[in-house]
């Protein structure tokens, strides 16, 4: 299974989906190829985790009682 050159759906840059990565995806049962390059995947993950932290912090913030 040779390396594949794919196009990132976020930034439009080409990136290589290596033979090793393809084997990993196959072993994990992933059926879709990656759609984002490494940098855009990291940025998306950070945005997602940042939103989760904000929601988690507001959920756990101390409540002020009126009574």
N, C-alpha and C positions, 0 to 999 in steps of 0.2 A: 504494500500500500504506500505509494509515494506521497511526499508532502504536497499539500494543496495551497494555492494562493487564493485567499478570500478577500472580500471587500467589507470593511466595517460599515454597519448601517448608521452609525452616529457621525463619524468623522470623514468617512469615504476613503480612508487610506487602505492600501493593501496590507494584509498580514498573512503570515504562513501558519497553516494548521498542520503541524508536523506529524510524521508517522507515529511517533510516540504518543502525541496527544490524541490521535485518532484511535489508537489501541486503548488508551485510557477511557475514552468515551464509550467504546465498544464494550469494555469490561464492566463499566458502570451501567450499561443498558441505555445510554443516551442515544436517541435516534436522530436528533438534529445537530447539525454542525454549528459551531459558535457563530454568532452574527456580529460580535463586537471584538475589536482588537484588545490587547491586554490593558492598555491605558484607559480605554473607554469602559471596559468591564470594571476596573478599579474605581473609576470616577462614579459609575452607576452604583456600585456597592457602597461607596462612601456617602452618596446622597441618600440611599435607602437607610443605611445605619444611622446617619445624622437625624433623619426624620423619626426613626424609632427611639433614639435617645431623648429627643425633645418631647415626644409623647410620653415616654416612660417617666421622665423627670416631672412633667406636669401632673401625671397621674399619682405619683408618690409625694407630691409636695404637701407640706402640712396644711391642714384645713383649719380655718379660723371659725370658731363657733360663735353664733350670736348670743348664746345663753351663758 
